[in-house]
Amino acid sequence: AIETGVARKSIDNWEAYRIELMKRMGLYNKLVRDVSVKAKSDPKKIVFADADHFKVLKAVDIVRNEGIAHPVLLGDRTAILKLAEENKIDVEGLPIIDPKEEDQKDRKENYAQMLFEKRMRKGLNKEDACRLMNDRNYFGVMMVEAGEADGFLGGFASKYADTIRPALQIVGSNNTLNHIAGMYIVMTKKGPYFFADTTVNYQPSSRTLADTTLLTVNEVKKFNIEPVVALVSYSNFGSTRQGSPLRVRKAVQYLHENYPNLIVDGEMQANYAFNAELRMKKFPFTKLGSREVNTVIFPSLSSGNIAYKMMQQLGQVEIIGPVLLGIRKPIHVLQMQASVREIVDMASITVVDAQTKDDDIIEL
Ligand code: ACO
């Protein structure tokens, strides 16, 4: 009897789990569908930096067949053609650019000169600029900067820092704060949460935390969602007077003084951020009131990065991102070894970014 009970219970649980999953996937699919429909309405020329890797090539195939983007394959030509043949992926008619080949010499020389002129007063000499053009992240970002492609998607096969550094050096930020940060959208059954900074600034000062909050708020509004922001910490409203809580508190103070209309507060522990009832009981004075928080700013890169990865591994959530905030051109960086689906989703995000981004500096 006990055995039957256990078996029965696990079936019930599975059913409940399946229903929850469907609900959650519905939400996830809606957001992704919106982005991919918008991408297909005006597909852009996107450079895929690691086209000589199977998952990227597979994603390129989907992206092309679904009309999401016009892909440009960057990588080792022999490896791309071999992978395509082995896996029956049709690359006929797709531009393949292999920076090692002789016919790219002039282009590399041209890009190296552009990079040198940009950074000659920042310690870069011409020889180093030429050498960097053999790095496909520099080469690919340069294609966008030179106007030969509309967007860039890299990072599949290189460390995040190595992919984002060329973007920071070549393209830079698009806002008056001169700030760049990374965000993830965490899709839960309660709806989307926006987590930042999860990818860029490893030791944020209070001003960096405030700037990250402003960039994130700006992005959340693009989804037609009113940002309700918690800056989280291991302490609550002054209960610890040093270290990261102090930086968080100063960031909140700065935001309250300079952006009084923003619905933001902290520092607070995560349970008070995510549980409005609990928060109202203990801290009824916050600017958040009884609203549900949807945007979470972390005190450090470690905490933000760990939080979303833990949720991805343990929680019943879907993760979209990383979405690079504040960069001047449509440059996006994948998680290393991202799945085919993640690459396709990020390609859609890059296309939509290319449709909407202009060279104006945003006032924040
Ligand atoms: N916003 C705007 N500009 C920036 C920022 C920023 N957050 N960070 C650096 N810059 C600027 C620098 O001021 C510099 O400007 P310059 O043109 O005057 O030289 C330029 O970008 C290039 O900076 P570098 O000095 O070459 O690079 P830096 O050593 O500052 O490194 C980097 C920048 C690579 C982003 C570094 O901060 C880093 O490694 N961050 C962590 C990345 C990471 O490992 N993330 C976690 C994993 S990601 C994942 O899980 C998907």
Boltz pocket constraint, residues with backbone or C-beta under 6 A from the ligand:
constraints:
  - pocket:
      binder: B
      contacts: [[A, 122], [A, 160], [A, 161], [A, 162], [A, 164], [A, 165], [A, 168], [A, 169], [A, 173], [A, 178], [A, 179], [A, 180], [A, 181], [A, 198], [A, 199], [A, 200], [A, 201], [A, 202], [A, 305], [A, 322], [A, 333], [A, 334], [A, 335], [A, 336]]
      max_distance: 6.0
